[in-house]
Amino acid sequence: MFDNFLDTVTLDTHSASYQQMLKELQQEYRYLEVDRQNDITSYDEFVPLQEITREFYRNHFEAIYHNYVPLYHSLWKLRLRDVTIIDNLHQDGGVHYFSKNGYQSRMLTIWTNLHKDEITGLNESDMGIYVLDSKDPAHESLYKELSDHDSHFINKRDGQLMDCMYPSGPIVNFDSTAINRTSLAFRPGQSILFNSHLLHGSKQLNKPLDSFSETDKDKFRVSLTSVWLHKEDLNQAVMAMTENDHEDLFLSRLSDEDRELVREYFAEACVDQNRRLVKIKELIRNHESRLKASQAA
């Protein structure tokens, strides 16, 4: 079984790089404002977020910054009213295209807690995240099956995981009452690290929403999330693909006949998947270029 890489890092929130990052994130995304703008950034923001957070990661996660490449960046605001209904058990999809060593690839998620409003009656883990630990024996058979498929999955209905990388991929059945969600404390000024192959999701609030005031319902937390892949595990064949070849990657597990059907009926999804690959490559190349320039200087 693969390592869980679970760790919690307390950050130097008074450092120049951390304070500058907060300032620039607020200027660009207004993440501390109450309105619903920019609740979660898209992959079009991968490189802009990389530019804003570069010094933060370089200073606080030096080994990762130098030995890994980024595959994903996002800024996510989640309100109390949303936590009572959210059900998003998943693995991130597009990032695993770039792994050449399956679930043994060293892929890390860094979940940095930037802000959490004060709300009476909440625990530290409320409005945070949970993972299904790969070291828990209860998950051994599930992770073996996911690893054998060498893909990432998302929970579409209770007890069923759907392939979120390859159309018409396998459905993996599991006993949703037998899994153990390990909730991780959400403290501003801390980063949570875990293996990106772990199934994870937002912790659902198990309290009735009407027990909170209308003001509290609109209070929120904000997280900065990134996914990093070790350079030795990066699939250079995928990096070398032209944009015209991307379809051969995400439709690679389909017959020629089924490919035509997917192109016809899911044309928008194919465009979106291609754009995701383009943006991840842009992010990786931006990082490598900046790193090379700094080393030369």
C-alpha positions in Angstrom: 0.0 0.0 0.0 1.2 3.6 -0.6 2.2 6.0 2.1 -0.3 8.5 3.4 2.2 11.4 3.8 -0.1 12.9 6.4 1.5 15.8 8.2 0.6 19.2 9.7 2.9 22.1 9.4 2.6 25.3 11.6 3.5 28.3 9.4 5.4 31.4 10.3 2.5 33.7 9.6 4.6 36.8 10.4 7.1 36.0 7.6 7.4 38.5 4.8 6.5 35.8 2.2 3.3 34.8 4.0 2.1 38.3 4.7 2.8 39.4 1.1 0.9 36.4 -0.2 -2.1 37.2 1.9 -2.0 40.8 0.6 -1.8 39.9 -3.0 -4.5 37.2 -2.8 -6.9 39.6 -1.2 -6.1 42.3 -3.9 -6.6 39.8 -6.7 -9.5 37.6 -5.4 -11.1 39.5 -2.6 -11.4 36.3 -0.6 -12.2 38.0 2.7 -15.3 39.7 1.4 -18.7 38.2 2.2 -20.2 38.3 -1.3 -20.1 35.1 -3.4 -17.6 36.2 -6.0 -14.6 33.9 -6.6 -15.7 31.2 -4.2 -13.3 28.8 -5.9 -10.8 29.6 -8.6 -10.6 27.7 -11.9 -7.7 26.1 -13.7 -7.3 29.4 -15.6 -5.9 30.7 -12.4 -3.2 28.1 -12.0 -0.3 30.3 -13.2 -1.5 33.6 -11.6 -1.9 31.7 -8.2 1.6 30.2 -8.8 3.0 33.7 -9.2 1.4 35.0 -6.0 2.3 32.0 -3.9 5.8 31.2 -5.2 7.8 32.8 -2.4 5.5 31.3 0.2 6.1 27.7 -1.1 9.8 28.4 -1.6 10.2 29.6 2.0 7.9 27.2 3.8 8.2 24.0 1.7 11.7 24.4 0.3 12.3 20.7 -0.5 8.9 20.3 -2.2 9.4 23.5 -4.2 12.8 22.3 -5.6 12.1 18.6 -6.0 8.5 18.6 -7.2 6.4 20.3 -9.9 3.0 21.9 -9.3 0.0 20.4 -10.9 -2.8 22.4 -9.3 -3.5 25.6 -7.5 -6.8 26.9 -6.1 -8.2 29.3 -3.6 -11.5 28.1 -2.1 -14.0 29.8 0.1 -16.6 27.6 1.8 -19.6 28.9 3.8 -21.2 27.4 6.8 -24.5 27.1 4.9 -22.7 24.9 2.3 -21.1 22.5 4.8 -24.4 21.0 5.8 -25.1 19.7 2.4 -21.7 19.1 0.8 -20.8 15.5 -0.2 -17.6 15.6 -2.3 -15.6 12.4 -1.6 -13.0 12.3 -4.4 -9.5 12.2 -5.8 -8.4 15.1 -8.0 -8.8 14.0 -11.6 -6.5 15.7 -14.1 -3.4 15.6 -12.0 -3.0 11.8 -12.3 -2.5 12.0 -16.0 1.0 13.2 -15.2 2.0 10.3 -12.9 4.2 7.7 -14.6 4.4 5.3 -11.5 0.7 4.9 -10.7 -0.2 5.1 -7.0 3.4 4.8 -6.1 4.0 8.2 -7.6 5.0 10.8 -4.9 2.1 13.2 -5.2 1.4 15.6 -2.4 -1.5 17.9 -1.6 -0.8 21.0 0.5 -3.9 22.4 2.1 -3.2 25.7 3.7 -5.7 27.2 6.0 -5.8 31.0 5.5 -8.9 32.1 7.3 -11.8 30.9 9.4 -14.6 33.1 10.8 -15.4 32.7 14.5 -18.6 30.7 14.9 -19.8 29.5 18.3 -20.4 25.8 18.6 -18.0 24.6 15.9 -15.1 22.2 16.5 -11.6 22.7 15.1 -12.2 20.2 12.4 -15.6 21.6 11.3 -15.5 23.3 7.9 -12.2 21.4 7.3 -11.4 18.3 5.4 -11.1 14.5 6.0 -9.1 11.8 4.3 -9.6 8.0 3.9 -6.2 6.9 5.4 -4.3 4.4 3.2 -2.8 2.9 6.4 -6.3 2.0 7.8 -6.9 -1.7 7.2 -10.6 -0.9 6.5 -9.5 0.8 3.2 -6.9 -1.7 2.0 -9.1 -3.6 -0.5 -10.7 -0.3 -1.8 -7.3 1.3 -2.5 -6.0 -1.9 -4.1 -8.9 -1.8 -6.5 -8.4 1.9 -7.3 -4.7 1.4 -7.7 -5.2 -1.5 -10.1 -7.4 0.7 -12.3 -4.6 3.4 -12.2 -7.1 6.2 -12.3 -8.7 8.7 -9.9 -12.3 8.6 -8.8 -15.2 10.7 -7.5 -18.2 9.6 -5.4 -21.3 10.1 -7.6 -23.8 8.2 -5.4 -23.6 6.4 -2.1 -21.4 3.4 -2.3 -20.2 4.0 -5.9 -17.0 5.7 -7.1 -16.9 6.8 -10.8 -13.7 7.2 -12.8 -13.2 11.0 -13.2 -10.4 10.8 -15.8 -11.5 8.4 -18.5 -15.0 8.4 -20.0 -16.8 5.0 -19.6 -14.2 4.0 -17.0 -15.0 1.5 -14.2 -17.4 2.0 -11.4 -16.0 0.9 -8.0 -18.5 -0.3 -5.4 -17.7 0.1 -1.7 -19.4 -0.1 1.6 -19.9 3.6 2.6 -20.7 2.5 6.2 -17.4 0.7 6.6 -15.0 3.6 5.7 -13.3 5.7 8.3 -13.1 9.5 7.7 -10.1 11.0 9.4 -11.0 14.6 10.1 -8.1 17.1 10.2 -8.2 20.2 12.4 -8.7 23.4 10.5 -6.5 26.1 12.1 -5.6 29.3 10.3 -1.8 29.5 9.9 -1.4 25.7 9.4 -0.9 23.5 6.3 -2.2 20.0 6.1 -0.2 17.6 3.8 -1.4 14.3 2.5 -0.9 11.9 -0.4 -3.0 13.1 -3.3 -4.0 9.6 -4.1 -6.0 9.5 -0.9 -9.8 9.9 -1.2 -10.7 13.1 0.6 -13.5 15.6 1.0 -15.0 18.4 3.0 -16.2 17.5 6.5 -20.0 17.7 6.6 -21.4 19.6 9.5 -23.6 17.3 11.6 -25.7 20.0 13.2 -29.0 21.5 11.9 -28.4 24.7 10.0 -31.3 26.4 11.6 -29.5 26.3 15.0 -27.2 29.0 13.6 -28.0 32.7 13.0 -28.4 34.0 9.5 -25.2 36.0 10.0 -23.3 32.8 11.0 -24.6 30.9 8.0 -22.7 33.2 5.7 -19.5 33.0 7.7 -16.7 31.1 5.9 -13.3 29.6 5.8 -10.7 30.0 3.1 -8.1 27.5 2.0 -5.2 27.6 -0.4 -4.7 24.2 -2.1 -2.0 22.9 -4.3 -0.9 19.5 -5.7 2.7 18.7 -6.3 4.4 15.7 -8.1 8.0 14.6 -7.6 10.0 15.3 -10.7 11.2 11.7 -10.9 7.5 10.6 -11.2 6.6 13.1 -13.9 5.5 11.4 -17.1 7.6 13.2 -19.7 5.7 11.5 -22.5 2.6 13.4 -21.5 4.6 16.6 -21.2 5.8 16.0 -24.8 2.4 15.6 -26.3 1.1 18.3 -28.5 -2.4 19.7 -27.8 -3.7 17.7 -30.7 -2.6 14.6 -29.0 -4.4 15.2 -25.7 -7.5 13.4 -26.9 -5.5 10.2 -27.4 -4.7 10.4 -23.7 -8.1 11.0 -22.1 -9.9 8.8 -24.6 -7.2 6.2 -24.6 -9.3 3.5 -22.8 -12.1 3.7 -25.4 -12.7 1.8 -28.6 -12.6 3.8 -31.8 -16.4 3.5 -32.1 -16.9 4.8 -28.5 -14.5 7.6 -29.1 -16.7 8.9 -31.9 -19.7 8.8 -29.6 -17.9 10.7 -26.8 -16.7 13.3 -29.2 -20.3 13.8 -30.5 -22.3 13.7 -27.3 -19.7 15.1 -24.8 -17.9 17.6 -27.0 -17.9 20.3 -24.4 -16.4 17.9 -21.8 -13.6 17.0 -24.2 -12.8 20.6 -24.8 -12.7 21.2 -21.0 -10.4 18.2 -20.4 -8.0 19.3 -23.1 -7.9 22.8 -21.6 -7.2 21.3 -18.2 -4.2 19.5 -19.6 -3.0 22.6 -21.3 -3.2 24.7 -18.1 -1.4 22.0 -16.1 1.5 22.0 -18.6 1.6 25.8 -18.5 1.9 25.6 -14.7 4.7 23.0 -14.8 6.7 24.9 -17.4 6.2 28.2 -15.6 7.6 26.6 -12.4 10.5 25.0 -14.1 11.4 28.2 -15.9 11.3 30.3 -12.8 13.3 27.7 -10.8 15.9 27.6 -13.5 16.2 31.3 -13.7 16.6 31.6 -9.9 19.3 28.9 -9.8 21.2 30.7 -12.6 21.1 34.0 -10.7 
